[in-house]
Amino acid sequence: MECHGPATVVFDQSLTDYDFGLGHPMAPLRVDLTMRLAGELGVTRTREGGPGLRVVPARIASLDELETVHSPAFIEAVQRAGASGRPEESFGLGTEDNPVFAGMHDASAHVVGASLEAFQQVWSGESVHAANVTGGLHHAMRDRASGFCIYNDVAVGIQYLLDQGAQRVAYVDVDVHHGDGVQAAFWNDPRVLTISLHETGRMLFPGTGFSPEVGGPDAQGSAANVPLPPGTADAGWLRAFHAVVPDLLREFDPEVLVTQHGCDTHADDPLAHLMLSLDGQRAAYLALHDLAHEVAGGRWVALGGGGYAVLDVVPRAWTHLLSIVDGRPLDPDTPVPQAWREHVRELFGRDTPARMGDGRVPSYRDWREGYDPDTWLDRAVHATRMAAFPLLGLDPQP
């Protein structure tokens, strides 16, 4: 594998200021540990001209940039709440999911600025691939914070591409939760295809993302959703992914592929009920990399997202992602560096996995080999294909 050009990760330490406080699942530590692990393994560049991802600092998004997606009233509410410490519950601020914290606006706008840097790197051609693991805040709505997300960096980044003249942008969301905020932002825009694979909203927040959700009246076929049954593991998840995502992307023919990589699909994640391994997640990242080269000339923006097994899963998963963004995928049998494990042990008094993988060999049964209506998974995939495929001129049958 090669990335066929320069690749970038956007990061500076102050991005970890996006912090809802002690005990909140969205711990900034998961980002810090990821970047530390990536550095230990040589995934990020340690010297100018050396191997690894170039690390680029992030800026703070401007009010004008935020207002391409969010209402001025909402942005003002975020600023007020961050300054006063008082809830603005009509805007989703001060809830259990989205507690108010000092400097909330600047910290949230910084995450958006980091993602915008990644989008600008790719659109300008300065980088063929760019990543921001602090991004992927896909639940935030135009006038409301939701699901640990204040500003929707993904939607702001996609809107930037459209404002620069892009005519077709594809977004694939592999977080365990439905990418509802991004879907809502572009619900009636035929220039943006949103695809989300997630645990069914019958069981999990935000309670949306069902197969009939296919886009607004002027953009039918611009959304596709695969609501997966709880307990879905590598084989079922990869079966669903390959039955839906490649065909839609090939038909849509995007100029840029944008992906969100919440790793809360892992079996150890405490907030959801899918059962993927690190090896299954890595297989998805590899597939998305290859699709970026097949359908979008390699132009790929990769973002973070959810993931709440902070020590054992998130740093390994996102380090794999970054290595694939760099075009030098890590072998799952790679030892986790002892210095990194000792750092975690000093902080938390316990051991972490010794290898970069979970010892699984992910495989799946191709959809063309037959559809089993007696299984929940296959019924869900079939419903998505039947709803979305004809709207893009595709045959939904195997």
N, C-alpha and C positions, 0 to 999 in steps of 0.2 A: 504493500500500500504506500502511496505517496499522496501528499496534499497538493502537488503540482503548483507550488508557489508559497510565498510567505504566509505564516499563520501567527495569530496574536491572541493573547489572553489579556483582558482589561482588568486590572486590579491595583488597588493600593490599600494599605492597612485601614485607612479611615472608613472604608466601605463597611467595616464591621460595626460602625456606629448605628447601623439599622438594628436596634436592640430593644425588644419589648420588655426586657427585664428578666430577673432571676426566675427560673421555673417555666418560662414560656417555651413551647416546643421549637419555635423558630430561633434557635440559639445561633448567634453569629460565630460561635466557636466552630461550627461545622465548616464554615468557609475558611477560617484561619487554619484549621487542621488540614483541609484539602490542599491549600496552597503550600503549606509546610511539607506535606507528603509529596506533592508534585515536584517541589524543589529538591527534596532528598533523592528522588528517583531520576532526576535530570530531565524531567518533562518540561520544566521551564528553564529558560536560558540563564546561565550564571555569568556569562561574559559576552560582550558585544562580538558578534560574528560567530559565536559558538553554536552548538546544536541546541534545540529546544525552542519552545514557544517564546516569542518576544513578549515581554510584560510591559503593557502600556498603562499609564495612570488614567484615572477617570476624572471627569469634570462634573460639576453640578449642572443639571438641566435648568434652562431658563424658564421663566414663567410662560413665555410665548410657546416654548416647546411643550410644556405640560398641557397648555390650553389647546393643543391640537387634538387632545383626547379627553381631558377633564374639564369640567365646568369651572369658571372663575370662582363661583360661590364655594365649591368644594375645596379648591386650593386655599382659599382664604380661611376656611374652617380648619384645615390641617395646620396652617400657620398659627392661628389663634390657639388651637389645642396644644401645640408644641411649646408655645410661649407661656400659656397660663397654667397648663397641667389639668385643665378642666375638660370633661367629656364634651363631645359634640355628637350625641348619639343619633341624631337625625341624619348624620353623614357617616355613620358606622364607626365613629371614633370614641374610644372609651369603653368598648365592649370587652368581653373575655378574650375574644380572638384578636382584637386590635386595641390593646391598651394604649393610652396616651403616654408619650415619653418626651422628655426635653429635647428640643432640636429635631422634632419629627419631620418637619418639612425638609430641612436641609439634608438629613440622612436619606430620606426617601427620594428626593430629587437627585441625590448623588448616585443612587442605584440606577435611576433612569439615565443619568448622564453617562454612566459606565456602559449601559446597553447601547445608547446612541453612538458612543465611540466605536463599539463593535460593528454596528450597522454601517457607520460611515467608512470604517476600514474596508469592509467588503464591497460596498457600493462604489467607492472610489477606485477599487482595484489595488489599494495599498496592501491588503491582505486578501487571500483567497478564502480563508476560513478565519473566523474570529469568535471568541467565547467570552462570556461573562457569567461565572457561576453564582454571583450574588443576584443575578437577575432572574427572570422567569416568574414575576409576580402577577400571575395570570387571572386572579379573581377580582382585582380592583375594577370597579365600574366607573362610568363617567362622573357620577356625583356621589359615590359611596365607597368607603373602604370595605373590604370583605376578605375573610379567610387568610389572615396574616399579611394581606397585601394593601398598601396605602395607595401608591401610584402604580399604574399598569405600564411598566417599562416595555413590555412586549408590544403592546398596542401603539405606544409612542414611537417605537422603532419602526414598526411596519408603516405607520402613517408617514414617517420621514421618507421611507422608500417611495411611497406613492407620490409624495410632494416633490420628490426628485425626478419623477417621470416613470417610475416602474409601473408596468401595466398588469403584471401577474406575480403575486407573491404567495407562496404556499407556507402554511404554518402547521407543523405536526407536534402534538402535545402528548407526551408519554407519561406524564404525572399520573398518580393514582386517582387524582381528583379531576373532574371535568374542567377544561379550560374555558369556563363560562364568560369571563370578562373579555377575553380576546374575541371569542365568537360574537358576543354582543356588540363590540366595537365595530365589527365589519359584517354584521348580519345581513345588510342589504347592499353590500358592495361586491359586485362580481369580479373585481380585480384581486380579491383575497380569498383563497381557499383555506379553511380551517378544518383540521382533522384532529380528533381527540380520541384516544383509547384510555379508558378509565374504569374503575370499579363502578358498577351501576349506581345511579342516583337513588335507587330504591333502598340502598343500604348506607350511602355515604354522602357527606357534604359535597357539592352544594345542592344535590337533589335534582340536577338537570343532566342534559347530555344523552338524550334518548334518540333512537334511530330516526324517528320522524322529523327531528330538527335538522333541516337541510338548507336553511337560508331564507332570507326575506323575499318579498314578492318580486323584486327586481334582481334577485341574485339566487334563484333556485339552483341548488347543486353546489353552492359555495360553502356549505358546511357538511361534514360527515362525522358521525359519532358512533363509537363502538362501546356500549355499556357492558362490561364484563362481569361475570358472576364472581362473588367472593370465593376465594380458594384457587382462583386461576393461577397456574404456575408457568414455568418457562415454556413448556410445549404448547399449552393452550394460548398463552399470550402471543407467542411468535406465530402460531397458526393464524390468529386473528389479524395481527399486524400485516403479514404477507398476503392475506386474502383481501385486504382493503387498501393499504397505503400505496404500494408501488403502482397499481393500476391507476388510481386517482391522480397521483403525481405525474405519471407519464402522459396522461390525457390532458391535464391542466397545463403542463409545460411551463413551470414558473421560471422567472428570471433569477430569483433568489429563494433559497430554502431556509426557513427559520424554524428552529426546533427548541422545545422546552423539555428539560430532562429531570423533572422531579424523580428522585430515586426512592420515593415512598411506596413503590410497588414491591419492595423487597419483603421477604417473609418475616424479617425481624422488625419491620417498622411498627411502632406502637399505635399508630393512628388509623390504620386501614387493614384490609383483609385479603390482599393478593399475596402470592407466594413465590415471587420470582427470586432467583439467585443473582449474585453479582455477575455470574457468567451469562445468564439470560439477558440481563441489562446491557452488558458489554456487547452481546450479539445485536441488540437493537441499535446501539450507537454505531456499530460497524455498518449495519444496513443503511442507516440514515446518511452516513458519510458517503457510501457508494451511490446512493440515490442522488445526493447533491451533485456528484460528478456526472451522473447519467442525465439528469433532467435540468440542471441549473448551471451548467458550466463550472461546477465546483463551488459556486458562491453560496456559502453556508455560514449562518449565524447560529451558534449554539449557546443556549442559556440554561441556568440552573432551575430551581423551583423548590418543590417540597422535598422532604427527607428528614426523618426525625430520629433515626438510629444514629446518633451524632458521632459516636466513636467507632462503631464496628462497620458501618455501611457507607455513610455519605462520603467520607474522605477517599475511600477506595473507589467507589463508583465514579465520582467526579474526576479523580485522577485518571481513571481509564478513559473517561470522556475527553479530557484534555490531551492525553497521549494520542487519541484518534484524531482530534482536531489538528494535532501537529503532524499527523501522517506517520507516526512511529508507535503503533499500538503496543502496549505492555502485554507480555504473556501473563495469563492468570496465575501461573505457577511462580511468578516473580516474588521473592521474599519481601515482606514489608520491612523497610530499613529498621535496624535495631535502635538507632538513635530516635526515630519517630515513636517507636513503641515505648521506649523509656520515657520520652517526654509525656506521653499520655499516662503512663503509670505514675509518674511524679504528680501529675495533676489530679488523677482520679483513683489511684491506688488499685488499679486492676489491669489485666492483660487485654490485648486486642488481638485479632486474627494475625497469624504469622505469614499468610500468603495473600496475594492480591486477588485471588479468586476464592470461590466456595467449593471448588473441586467437582463441579458439575460440567457435563458436556451437553449444552443445549441443543435440542433437535425438535422438529415439529413435523406434522403430517400436512403436506401441501393440500390446499383447498380443492385443487383440481382432481384429487384422488377420491373425492366424494364428500357429501354433506350428510350429517347424521341429525335428523330433526328431533331425536330423542335426547340430545344433550343441550343444556342451557347455552353453553358457549356457542355451538354451531347455530342455534336459533338466533342468537344475538348477532352474529356475523352475517347470517343470511338476511336478517331484517335490515341491517345497514346497507348491504349490497343492493337489496331490492329498492330501498328508499333513495339512495344517493346515486348509484351508478347510471340509471337511465337518464338522469338529469344532465349528465355529462356525455351522453351518447354511448355509454358502455353497456355491454350485455351483463346483467347481474348473475346469470346462471354460471355454474362452474365450467 
